[in-house]
Amino acid sequence: MRLGTFVRRSGFTLIEVLVVVAIILTLGVLVLAGVGRVTTAAHKAGAVSDIRQLSSIAMAEAGENNGIFPKAHFGNAPFWLTWEFRDRNEITKDLAYGKSNECWTSEGEDRCQNNLDIWNYGGTAEGSSTLFSYAYVIDDPIWTEGGEFLPPDDWERIREDVYNEDDDTYRWTPTRVGEEVAYKILWVDLAMIWNNRRIGNFHKQSEKEFQGVHVGFMDGHVEWRKGTEVRERFVKPGLTLYW
């Protein structure tokens, strides 16, 4: 009997190559997803640290001024602040800007607007202004005038507690330590529509909704609110704030 001759095959079949490619692509996706989660976690931790430091600055100044929070606003938005407040407290770019903001970078530039200098937003003259990627939301008519706060979820429960009988108004955000207000917060992640631009510390330009917002309370704790919990909180012409 004549046995068949064994022929050794060289190379791989098309199916084998496709299987290997599929495995490599799957592993690549898993690695990128893991890196993305680690990066997001690091950005969140950085935002919490920034908001706590900024809140500590506000509380420290209030402690030196009969409990009244420092006035720091320059323009008609809560993230538009004075040089004097920034420099007096030695606030650096690393503290003023969240690392996850796709437009407002930690270099103090708006990369979505031809690298506009937002660290020196009003120019470099003495007494000018700056934009932070965190909003300082204490009550100050410089930024609240002409706008309207939207009631929080527990509005019916707290409504009478934050009502001013003298002028028929409500206390929405604090002016001093321990004040009973609707929103007991000092600093929040930037999440806004400003002059028809949607900008946020946790917002991708390719997406419509904010991923979430950190909220810094007067008692020092910082709370993460995921995208489905983020609401419009303040509205006026040209500006809508979310937290």
N, C-alpha and C positions, 0 to 999 in steps of 0.2 A: 504494500500500500504506500502511495506517495503522499507524504504530508504536505499541507500547504505552507508556503513560505511566509514567515512573520515579517511584516513591513513596519518599521518604526515610524510613528507619526511625528512630525516636527511642527512647532508653533501651536496656536490656540484657535479654536473655532470661533466664529462670530458670536455665538451665544455665550461662550465663556468670557470673551472680552466685554460684552455688554453687561454680564453679571458683575464683573470686577468693577466696571465703571459705575454701575448703580450703587455698589457697596461704598465706593470712595465718595460719591456724591452724598449719600446718606450720612456718612460719618462727618463730611464737611458741614452739612446742615446742622447736625447735632453739636459740633464744636462751636460753630458761629452762634447758635442759640445760647449755648452755655456762656460764651464770652459776653453776649448781649445782656444776659441776666446779671452777670457779675458787674458789668459796667453800670447798668441801671441801679443796682444796689449801692455801688460806690457813689453814684451821683446823688441818690437819696440821702445817704449818710452825710454827704457834704452839705446838702441843703439844710438838713436838720441842725448841723453844727453852725452853719452861717446864721440861721434864724435865731438860734439860742444866743449866739454872741451879739447879734444886733439887738435882741430883746434885752440882754443884760446891759448894753450901753444905754438904752432908753430908761431902764429901771434905775440905773446908777445916777443918771442925770436928774431923774425925777426925785431921787432921794436927797439931792442937793438943792431942790427947788420946791420944798413943801409938797412933794408928791405929784407935782404937775409935770407931765411928759414934755420933753423938749420940742419946740417948734423947729421943724427941719425942712418944710416944704418950700420949694421955690416957684414951681409952676402949678398948673391946674390938673395935676395927676399925682397920686400918692407915691410914685416911684421917681418923681422929678424933685430932686433935693438940692440943698445948698452946699456949696463948697465948705462953708464955715462949719456946718455940722459934720461933714465928711472928714475934714482935716483936723478939727478939734478932737475928734475921737480916733484919729489915726486909722481910719477905715481904708483898707487896701482894695485893690481890684479883686484879689482872691476872695475877699469877704463880700464884696458888692455884687459879684456875678456868679450865678449858678452854672456849674460845668455842663449841664445837659441842654442849655438853651442853644438851639441851632442858629439863631440870629445874633443875639447879644452875647459876645464871647467874653472869656475871662481876661482878654486884652483890653476890654473897654471899647470895643468896636462893634458896629452893627454890620455883620458880613452880608446881610441881605439887602443893605443899602449902601453898597460900594465902600464898605469899611468906615462908615461914618463914625466920628469920634464921639461916643456917648459919655465917656469918662469926663470930658470937658465939653459937655453938650452946649453950653452957652458961650463957648470960646475960652480962651486962656487968660482973659483979663481977671484981675482980682475981684472977688465977690461974685463969681459966676456960678454956674449950676452943673449938675451931673445927673445922669439917669442910672438907677440901680435896676437889677433884675429881681429885686424884692420890693414889695410895696409896704410902706409904713402907713398904716391905716388909722392912726389916731385921728380924732375929730379936729379938723382944721379947715376953716372956710376957704383957705387958699385953694384947696383942691375939691372940697365938697360942694362949694357954691354952684348952684344951677343943676345939681344932681339929685338923685333919689335913691335911697337905700331900699332894698326889697326885704320884707320881713323874714326872719329865720323860721325854721320848721316849728319851733315851740313858741311862736308868737303869741298865741292866745293865753298861754300860761304866764308869760313875762311882761305882757303889754303894759299893765298898770304899773309895774315896778320901774319901767324906764320912761315913764311919761313925765314931762315937765308942765306943771299946771300954769306956771307963770307966763309962758309964751306959747302954750299949746303945741309943743314939739316933743319929739322922742330922742332919747340919748342912744344913738346907734353904736358908736365906737367911743373909747375912753379919751378923756382929757387928763385924767389923774389916776393915781393908783387906788384900787379898791372901789372905783365907781361902778354903780349898777348900770349896765348897758346891754343892748341887744346882742352885740358881738364883742365878747371879752378877749379881743385879740390885739396884737401890736404889729406883727410882720407876717406877710404871707408870700408864698411863691408867686412870681409874676404869671398871671393867666388873664389875658385881656384881649379885647378888640379895640385898638387905638388908631384913629384916623383910617379906618377900614382895613387895618392889618391885624391879623390874629397872631399874637406872640405869647409864648409861654415857656417857662423853664422845663416843663415836661410836655412838650408838644412838638410833633413832627410836622413840618410844613406840608407834607404830602397827605396829612390827615385832617379831618374837620374838627374832631373833638380833642379836648385836653386829656392827657393820660392820667393826670391827678394833680393835686396841689397840697403842699405842706402849709399848715396853719399854726402860727405861734401864739399861744395864749398868754395872758397876763401872769398866770401862775407859773410860767416857765416851761410848761410841757408843749411839745410840738406834735401835731396830729396829721397823719397822711389821709387825705380823702381821695379815693380812686375816682376815675373818670365819671362813673355813673352817679357819684355823690356830689360832683361839682355843679354848682348852680350860679346863675347870675345873682350878684349881691348888690351891685351899685351901677346905676345907669345915668348918663348924661350925654348931651350931644358930643359925638366924637370919641366917647370912652364907655366901655362896658367892662366891669371887673367881675371876675369869677373866683370863688373859693368854696 
